[in-house]
Amino acid sequence: MDPDEYNRIVEEKMKQDGLTKSEAETEYNNFLENPPAYYALEKREKYYKKLGYKSTREGRIGEAEKEGRGDAVRAEIEAIEQEGSIKAFSVLGVFVALFLYLRTKFYAGEFP
């Protein structure tokens, strides 16, 4: 990366977020080192913890309740969590079935 571009971005970050130079450099370095999705998740988690929430989930629901959308956001989060659980148990089920199938073949002498 071009050093002039790096310094320009750090200076912009200092102005936008009111950070010191070392804080802005640390923030930008974290952005460069982590994939954007992980960086965004970390930023969101820090934001909600700064507001006093224990987790991102709790923070999203709490902030949505302030806007009168708490029930809708809670339902959305629960649907996403349920879908994730179903996928996880499906994958686990496939591996257990595969294990049992291979074990049966092994004890039957069909597996080298």
DSSP file with accessible surface (Angstrom, degrees, kcal/mol):
  #  RESIDUE AA STRUCTURE BP1 BP2  ACC     N-H-->O    O-->H-N    N-H-->O    O-->H-N    TCO  KAPPA ALPHA  PHI   PSI    X-CA   Y-CA   Z-CA
    1    1 A M              0   0  140      0, 0.0     3,-0.0     0, 0.0     0, 0.0   0.000 360.0 360.0 360.0 143.2    0.0    0.0    0.0
    2    2 A D     >  -     0   0   88      1,-0.1     4,-2.4     2,-0.0     5,-0.2  -0.460 360.0-139.4 -67.4 126.7    1.1    3.5   -0.8
    3    3 A P  H  > S+     0   0   85      0, 0.0     4,-2.6     0, 0.0     5,-0.2   0.861 102.8  53.8 -59.6 -34.5    2.3    5.3    2.4
    4    4 A D  H  > S+     0   0  119      2,-0.2     4,-2.2     1,-0.2     5,-0.1   0.914 109.7  47.3 -66.2 -41.0    0.7    8.5    1.3
    5    5 A E  H  > S+     0   0   71      2,-0.2     4,-2.5     1,-0.2     5,-0.2   0.908 111.4  51.6 -64.9 -42.6   -2.7    6.7    0.9
    6    6 A Y  H  X S+     0   0   43     -4,-2.4     4,-2.5     1,-0.2    -2,-0.2   0.946 111.9  46.1 -58.8 -49.1   -2.3    5.0    4.3
    7    7 A N  H  X S+     0   0   56     -4,-2.6     4,-2.6     1,-0.2    -1,-0.2   0.880 110.6  53.4 -64.1 -37.5   -1.6    8.4    6.0
    8    8 A R  H  X S+     0   0  104     -4,-2.2     4,-2.3     2,-0.2    -1,-0.2   0.940 111.0  45.9 -62.2 -44.2   -4.5   10.0    4.2
    9    9 A I  H  X S+     0   0   33     -4,-2.5     4,-2.5     2,-0.2    -2,-0.2   0.918 112.3  50.7 -66.8 -41.1   -6.9    7.3    5.4
   10   10 A V  H  X S+     0   0    0     -4,-2.5     4,-2.3     1,-0.2    -1,-0.2   0.930 111.0  49.1 -62.3 -42.7   -5.5    7.4    8.9
   11   11 A E  H  X S+     0   0   98     -4,-2.6     4,-2.1     2,-0.2    -1,-0.2   0.905 110.5  50.2 -64.6 -40.1   -6.0   11.2    9.0
   12   12 A E  H  X S+     0   0   78     -4,-2.3     4,-2.9     1,-0.2     5,-0.2   0.914 110.2  50.7 -62.0 -42.1   -9.6   10.9    7.7
   13   13 A K  H  X S+     0   0   33     -4,-2.5     4,-2.5     1,-0.2     6,-0.4   0.891 107.9  53.0 -63.3 -38.9  -10.3    8.3   10.4
   14   14 A M  H  X>S+     0   0   58     -4,-2.3     4,-1.2     1,-0.2     5,-0.7   0.925 113.7  42.8 -61.6 -44.2   -8.9   10.7   13.0
   15   15 A K  H  <5S+     0   0  175     -4,-2.1    -2,-0.2     2,-0.2    -1,-0.2   0.927 117.8  44.5 -68.6 -45.5  -11.2   13.5   11.8
   16   16 A Q  H  <5S+     0   0  139     -4,-2.9    -2,-0.2     1,-0.2    -3,-0.2   0.907 126.9  26.7 -67.4 -45.2  -14.3   11.3   11.4
   17   17 A D  H  <5S-     0   0   75     -4,-2.5    -1,-0.2    -5,-0.2    -2,-0.2   0.437 100.8-120.6-101.7  -4.1  -14.1    9.4   14.6
   18   18 A G  T  <5 +     0   0   67     -4,-1.2     2,-0.2    -5,-0.3    -3,-0.2   0.892  59.8 152.3  66.4  40.5  -12.2   11.8   16.8
   19   19 A L      < -     0   0   45     -5,-0.7    -1,-0.2    -6,-0.4     2,-0.1  -0.626  47.9-111.0-100.6 159.6   -9.3    9.4   17.4
   20   20 A T     >  -     0   0   73     -2,-0.2     4,-2.7     1,-0.1     5,-0.2  -0.366  40.2-102.0 -76.1 169.7   -5.7   10.0   18.2
   21   21 A K  H  > S+     0   0   93      1,-0.2     4,-2.6     2,-0.2     5,-0.2   0.926 123.1  48.0 -62.1 -43.3   -3.2    9.0   15.5
   22   22 A S  H  > S+     0   0   73      1,-0.2     4,-2.4     2,-0.2    -1,-0.2   0.900 112.7  48.9 -67.1 -37.2   -2.2    5.8   17.2
   23   23 A E  H  > S+     0   0   97      2,-0.2     4,-2.6     1,-0.2    -1,-0.2   0.922 112.6  48.1 -65.8 -42.9   -5.8    4.8   17.7
   24   24 A A  H  X S+     0   0    0     -4,-2.7     4,-2.6     2,-0.2     5,-0.2   0.901 112.2  49.1 -64.9 -40.1   -6.7    5.5   14.1
   25   25 A E  H  X S+     0   0   57     -4,-2.6     4,-2.9    -5,-0.2     5,-0.2   0.923 111.9  48.6 -64.8 -43.2   -3.6    3.5   12.9
   26   26 A T  H  X S+     0   0   80     -4,-2.4     4,-2.3     2,-0.2    -2,-0.2   0.933 112.6  48.9 -61.3 -44.9   -4.6    0.6   15.1
   27   27 A E  H  X S+     0   0   25     -4,-2.6     4,-1.8     1,-0.2    -2,-0.2   0.931 114.4  44.2 -60.7 -46.7   -8.2    0.8   13.9
   28   28 A Y  H  X S+     0   0   20     -4,-2.6     4,-2.4     1,-0.2    -2,-0.2   0.897 111.5  53.2 -69.1 -38.7   -7.1    0.9   10.2
   29   29 A N  H  X S+     0   0   55     -4,-2.9     4,-2.4     1,-0.2    -1,-0.2   0.896 107.4  52.2 -62.1 -40.2   -4.5   -1.9   10.7
   30   30 A N  H  X S+     0   0   42     -4,-2.3     4,-1.9    -5,-0.2    -1,-0.2   0.905 109.0  50.7 -60.4 -40.8   -7.2   -4.1   12.2
   31   31 A F  H  < S+     0   0   82     -4,-1.8    -2,-0.2     1,-0.2    -1,-0.2   0.915 112.7  45.7 -61.9 -43.2   -9.4   -3.4    9.1
   32   32 A L  H  < S+     0   0   86     -4,-2.4    -2,-0.2     1,-0.2    -1,-0.2   0.849 115.3  46.5 -69.3 -34.4   -6.5   -4.4    6.8
   33   33 A E  H  < S+     0   0  142     -4,-2.4    -1,-0.2    -5,-0.2    -2,-0.2   0.776 108.5  59.1 -80.9 -29.1   -5.6   -7.5    8.8
   34   34 A N  S  < S-     0   0   47     -4,-1.9     5,-0.0    -5,-0.2     0, 0.0  -0.788  93.0-102.9-103.5 147.5   -9.1   -8.9    9.2
   35   35 A P     >  -     0   0   67      0, 0.0     4,-2.4     0, 0.0     3,-0.4  -0.339  41.0-110.6 -59.3 147.7  -11.5   -9.9    6.5
   36   36 A P  H  > S+     0   0   92      0, 0.0     4,-2.6     0, 0.0     5,-0.2   0.837 115.6  55.5 -54.2 -36.7  -14.2   -7.2    6.2
   37   37 A A  H  > S+     0   0   66      1,-0.2     4,-2.1     2,-0.2     5,-0.1   0.934 110.9  43.8 -64.4 -44.1  -17.0   -9.3    7.6
   38   38 A Y  H  > S+     0   0  147     -3,-0.4     4,-2.5     2,-0.2    -1,-0.2   0.898 112.6  52.8 -67.4 -39.1  -15.0  -10.1   10.8
   39   39 A Y  H  X S+     0   0   29     -4,-2.4     4,-2.4     1,-0.2    -2,-0.2   0.936 109.9  48.4 -60.4 -44.9  -14.0   -6.5   11.1
   40   40 A A  H  X S+     0   0   47     -4,-2.6     4,-2.5    -5,-0.2    -2,-0.2   0.900 110.6  51.0 -64.7 -39.3  -17.6   -5.4   10.8
   41   41 A L  H  X S+     0   0   91     -4,-2.1     4,-2.5     2,-0.2    -1,-0.2   0.911 110.6  48.8 -64.5 -41.6  -18.7   -7.9   13.4
   42   42 A E  H  X S+     0   0   76     -4,-2.5     4,-2.6     2,-0.2    -2,-0.2   0.916 111.6  49.5 -62.7 -43.8  -16.0   -6.7   15.8
   43   43 A K  H  X S+     0   0   76     -4,-2.4     4,-2.4     2,-0.2    -2,-0.2   0.919 111.8  48.4 -62.0 -42.8  -17.0   -3.1   15.3
   44   44 A R  H  X S+     0   0  107     -4,-2.5     4,-2.4     2,-0.2     5,-0.2   0.919 111.5  49.8 -64.5 -42.3  -20.7   -3.9   15.9
   45   45 A E  H  X S+     0   0   83     -4,-2.5     4,-2.3     1,-0.2     5,-0.2   0.930 111.9  47.7 -63.4 -44.2  -19.9   -5.9   19.1
   46   46 A K  H  X S+     0   0  111     -4,-2.6     4,-2.3     1,-0.2    -1,-0.2   0.902 110.4  53.9 -61.5 -40.4  -17.7   -3.1   20.5
   47   47 A Y  H  X S+     0   0  114     -4,-2.4     4,-1.3     1,-0.2    -2,-0.2   0.945 111.7  42.7 -60.8 -49.1  -20.5   -0.6   19.6
   48   48 A Y  H  <>S+     0   0   32     -4,-2.4     5,-2.4     1,-0.2     4,-0.3   0.868 113.3  52.0 -69.9 -34.3  -23.2   -2.5   21.5
   49   49 A K  H ><5S+     0   0  106     -4,-2.3     3,-1.2    -5,-0.2    -1,-0.2   0.882 106.2  55.2 -67.0 -35.6  -20.9   -3.2   24.5
   50   50 A K  H 3<5S+     0   0  179     -4,-2.3    -1,-0.2     1,-0.3    -2,-0.2   0.838 104.9  53.7 -64.1 -31.4  -20.1    0.5   24.6
   51   51 A L  T 3<5S-     0   0   77     -4,-1.3    -1,-0.3    -5,-0.2    -2,-0.2   0.534 127.8-101.3 -80.0  -7.3  -23.8    1.2   24.9
   52   52 A G  T < 5S+     0   0   63     -3,-1.2     2,-0.2    -4,-0.3    -3,-0.2   0.512  76.5 135.3 103.1   6.9  -24.0   -1.3   27.9
   53   53 A Y      < -     0   0   41     -5,-2.4    -1,-0.3     1,-0.1    -2,-0.1  -0.586  52.7-138.8 -88.1 152.3  -25.3   -4.4   26.3
   54   54 A K  S    S+     0   0  168     -2,-0.2     2,-0.3     1,-0.1    -1,-0.1   0.789  80.9   8.4 -78.9 -29.3  -23.8   -7.8   27.0
   55   55 A S  S  > S-     0   0   47     -7,-0.1     4,-2.3     1,-0.1     5,-0.1  -0.941  74.6-106.8-146.3 168.2  -24.0   -9.1   23.4
   56   56 A T  H  > S+     0   0   35     -2,-0.3     4,-2.9     2,-0.2     5,-0.2   0.904 119.5  53.8 -64.0 -40.5  -24.7   -8.0   19.9
   57   57 A R  H  > S+     0   0   92      1,-0.2     4,-2.2     2,-0.2     5,-0.2   0.948 110.7  44.8 -58.5 -51.4  -28.0   -9.9   20.0
   58   58 A E  H  > S+     0   0   81      1,-0.2     4,-2.8     2,-0.2    -1,-0.2   0.890 113.5  52.0 -61.2 -38.6  -29.1   -8.1   23.1
   59   59 A G  H  X S+     0   0    0     -4,-2.3     4,-2.7     2,-0.2     5,-0.3   0.910 108.1  49.7 -65.9 -43.8  -27.9   -4.8   21.7
   60   60 A R  H  X S+     0   0   66     -4,-2.9     4,-2.0     2,-0.2    -1,-0.2   0.926 114.9  44.4 -61.8 -42.9  -29.9   -5.2   18.4
   61   61 A I  H  X S+     0   0   11     -4,-2.2     4,-2.4    -5,-0.2    -2,-0.2   0.938 113.9  50.2 -67.9 -43.9  -33.0   -6.1   20.3
   62   62 A G  H  X S+     0   0   12     -4,-2.8     4,-1.4     1,-0.2    -2,-0.2   0.916 113.2  44.7 -61.4 -44.4  -32.5   -3.3   22.8
   63   63 A E  H  X S+     0   0   37     -4,-2.7     4,-0.9     1,-0.2    -1,-0.2   0.872 112.4  52.5 -69.5 -34.4  -32.0   -0.6   20.2
   64   64 A A  H ><>S+     0   0    2     -4,-2.0     5,-3.1    -5,-0.3     6,-0.6   0.872 104.4  56.6 -69.0 -34.4  -34.9   -1.9   18.1
   65   65 A E  H ><5S+     0   0   99     -4,-2.4     3,-1.0     4,-0.3    -1,-0.2   0.867 101.0  57.6 -64.3 -33.4  -37.2   -1.7   21.2
   66   66 A K  H 3<5S+     0   0  147     -4,-1.4    -1,-0.2     1,-0.3    -2,-0.2   0.819 110.5  44.0 -63.6 -30.2  -36.3    2.0   21.5
   67   67 A E  T <<5S-     0   0  128     -4,-0.9    -1,-0.3    -3,-0.5    -2,-0.2   0.399 120.9-109.3 -92.9  -1.7  -37.6    2.4   17.9
   68   68 A G  T < 5S+     0   0   69     -3,-1.0    -3,-0.2    -4,-0.4     3,-0.1   0.651  95.6 102.7  83.9  14.8  -40.7    0.3   18.6
   69   69 A R     >< +     0   0  125     -5,-3.1     4,-2.3    -6,-0.1    -4,-0.3   0.108  37.3 118.5-114.4  21.2  -39.5   -2.7   16.5
   70   70 A G  H  > S+     0   0    5     -6,-0.6     4,-2.6     1,-0.2     5,-0.2   0.900  74.8  47.8 -58.5 -45.7  -38.3   -5.0   19.3
   71   71 A D  H  > S+     0   0  128      2,-0.2     4,-2.4     1,-0.2    -1,-0.2   0.906 112.5  49.2 -64.7 -40.7  -40.7   -7.8   18.6
   72   72 A A  H  > S+     0   0   65      2,-0.2     4,-2.3     1,-0.2    -2,-0.2   0.930 114.4  44.4 -65.4 -43.5  -39.9   -7.8   14.8
   73   73 A V  H  X S+     0   0    4     -4,-2.3     4,-2.7     2,-0.2     5,-0.2   0.910 112.5  52.2 -68.5 -40.5  -36.2   -7.9   15.4
   74   74 A R  H  X S+     0   0   71     -4,-2.6     4,-2.6    -5,-0.3    -2,-0.2   0.935 111.3  47.2 -60.2 -44.4  -36.5  -10.5   18.1
   75   75 A A  H  X S+     0   0   55     -4,-2.4     4,-2.3     2,-0.2    -2,-0.2   0.902 111.8  50.9 -64.3 -39.5  -38.5  -12.7   15.7
   76   76 A E  H  X S+     0   0   96     -4,-2.3     4,-2.1     2,-0.2    -2,-0.2   0.932 111.7  46.6 -63.7 -44.8  -36.0  -12.2   12.9
   77   77 A I  H  X S+     0   0   11     -4,-2.7     4,-2.6     1,-0.2    -2,-0.2   0.920 112.2  50.3 -64.4 -42.9  -33.0  -13.1   15.2
   78   78 A E  H  X S+     0   0   98     -4,-2.6     4,-2.6    -5,-0.2    -1,-0.2   0.894 109.4  51.5 -64.4 -37.2  -34.8  -16.2   16.4
   79   79 A A  H  X S+     0   0   53     -4,-2.3     4,-2.5     2,-0.2    -1,-0.2   0.920 111.2  47.6 -65.0 -41.5  -35.6  -17.3   12.9
   80   80 A I  H  X S+     0   0   96     -4,-2.1     4,-2.3     2,-0.2    -2,-0.2   0.919 113.3  47.8 -64.9 -43.2  -32.0  -16.9   11.9
   81   81 A E  H  X S+     0   0   90     -4,-2.6     4,-2.3     2,-0.2    -2,-0.2   0.903 111.8  50.2 -65.0 -39.9  -30.8  -18.9   15.0
   82   82 A Q  H  X S+     0   0  130     -4,-2.6     4,-2.5     2,-0.2    -2,-0.2   0.921 109.9  50.2 -64.8 -42.7  -33.4  -21.6   14.3
   83   83 A E  H  X S+     0   0  104     -4,-2.5     4,-2.4     1,-0.2    -2,-0.2   0.914 110.6  50.3 -61.7 -41.6  -32.3  -21.9   10.7
   84   84 A G  H  X S+     0   0   38     -4,-2.3     4,-2.5     1,-0.2    -1,-0.2   0.902 110.2  49.9 -63.1 -40.5  -28.6  -22.2   11.8
   85   85 A S  H  X S+     0   0   61     -4,-2.3     4,-2.7     2,-0.2     5,-0.2   0.913 109.7  50.8 -64.4 -42.1  -29.5  -24.9   14.4
   86   86 A I  H  X S+     0   0   95     -4,-2.5     4,-2.2     1,-0.2    -2,-0.2   0.932 111.9  47.4 -62.3 -43.6  -31.4  -26.9   11.7
   87   87 A K  H  X S+     0   0  124     -4,-2.4     4,-2.4     2,-0.2     5,-0.2   0.921 112.3  50.0 -63.0 -43.1  -28.4  -26.7    9.4
   88   88 A A  H  X S+     0   0   61     -4,-2.5     4,-2.5     1,-0.2    -2,-0.2   0.932 112.7  45.3 -63.3 -45.6  -26.0  -27.7   12.1
   89   89 A F  H  X S+     0   0  144     -4,-2.7     4,-2.6     2,-0.2    -1,-0.2   0.849 110.9  54.9 -69.0 -30.6  -28.0  -30.7   13.2
   90   90 A S  H  X S+     0   0   68     -4,-2.2     4,-2.2    -5,-0.2    -2,-0.2   0.940 110.3  44.8 -65.4 -46.2  -28.5  -31.7    9.5
   91   91 A V  H  X S+     0   0   82     -4,-2.4     4,-2.2     2,-0.2    -2,-0.2   0.928 113.7  50.2 -63.5 -43.9  -24.8  -31.8    8.9
   92   92 A L  H  X S+     0   0  100     -4,-2.5     4,-2.4     1,-0.2    -2,-0.2   0.922 109.7  51.7 -60.4 -42.9  -24.2  -33.6   12.2
   93   93 A G  H  X S+     0   0   38     -4,-2.6     4,-2.6     1,-0.2    -1,-0.2   0.892 107.4  52.3 -61.4 -40.9  -26.9  -36.2   11.2
   94   94 A V  H  X S+     0   0   95     -4,-2.2     4,-2.6     1,-0.2    -1,-0.2   0.932 111.2  46.7 -62.6 -43.1  -25.2  -36.8    7.8
   95   95 A F  H  X S+     0   0  130     -4,-2.2     4,-2.6     2,-0.2    -2,-0.2   0.890 112.1  49.7 -69.2 -36.8  -21.9  -37.5    9.5
   96   96 A V  H  X S+     0   0   74     -4,-2.4     4,-2.7     2,-0.2     5,-0.2   0.937 112.6  47.9 -65.2 -43.7  -23.4  -39.8   12.1
   97   97 A A  H  X S+     0   0   59     -4,-2.6     4,-2.6     2,-0.2    -2,-0.2   0.920 112.3  49.2 -62.6 -42.2  -25.2  -41.7    9.3
   98   98 A L  H  X S+     0   0   84     -4,-2.6     4,-2.8    -5,-0.2     5,-0.2   0.925 111.3  49.8 -62.6 -43.1  -22.0  -41.9    7.3
   99   99 A F  H  X S+     0   0  127     -4,-2.6     4,-2.6     2,-0.2    -2,-0.2   0.935 112.2  47.0 -61.1 -46.3  -20.1  -43.2   10.3
  100  100 A L  H  X S+     0   0   79     -4,-2.7     4,-2.3     2,-0.2    -1,-0.2   0.903 112.5  50.3 -64.8 -39.4  -22.7  -45.8   11.1
  101  101 A Y  H  X S+     0   0  131     -4,-2.6     4,-2.3    -5,-0.2    -2,-0.2   0.946 113.4  44.8 -61.9 -49.3  -22.8  -46.9    7.4
  102  102 A L  H  X S+     0   0   68     -4,-2.8     4,-2.4     1,-0.2    -2,-0.2   0.872 111.8  53.1 -65.6 -35.3  -19.0  -47.2    7.2
  103  103 A R  H  X S+     0   0  123     -4,-2.6     4,-2.5    -5,-0.2     5,-0.2   0.919 108.9  49.5 -64.7 -41.6  -18.9  -49.0   10.6
  104  104 A T  H  X S+     0   0   90     -4,-2.3     4,-1.6     1,-0.2    -2,-0.2   0.927 112.2  47.8 -63.0 -43.2  -21.5  -51.5    9.3
  105  105 A K  H  <>S+     0   0   57     -4,-2.3     5,-2.1     1,-0.2     6,-0.9   0.890 110.8  52.0 -64.7 -38.4  -19.4  -52.1    6.1
  106  106 A F  H ><5S+     0   0  114     -4,-2.4     3,-1.3     1,-0.2     5,-0.3   0.942 111.8  44.4 -65.0 -48.0  -16.2  -52.5    8.1
  107  107 A Y  H 3<5S+     0   0  172     -4,-2.5    -1,-0.2     1,-0.3    -2,-0.2   0.766 108.9  58.0 -70.2 -22.9  -17.7  -55.1   10.5
  108  108 A A  T 3<5S-     0   0   64     -4,-1.6    -1,-0.3    -5,-0.2    -2,-0.2   0.543 115.6-117.3 -81.1  -5.4  -19.3  -57.0    7.6
  109  109 A G  T < 5S+     0   0   64     -3,-1.3    -3,-0.2    -4,-0.4    -2,-0.1   0.589  86.4 113.6  82.9   9.9  -15.8  -57.3    6.0
  110  110 A E      < +     0   0  124     -5,-2.1    -4,-0.2    -6,-0.2    -5,-0.1   0.515  60.7  74.2 -90.7  -4.9  -16.7  -55.2    3.0
  111  111 A F              0   0  103     -6,-0.9    -2,-0.1    -5,-0.3    -1,-0.0  -0.929 360.0 360.0-113.3 125.4  -14.3  -52.4    3.9
  112  112 A P              0   0  153      0, 0.0    -2,-0.1     0, 0.0    -1,-0.0  -0.038 360.0 360.0 -63.5 360.0  -10.5  -53.0    3.4
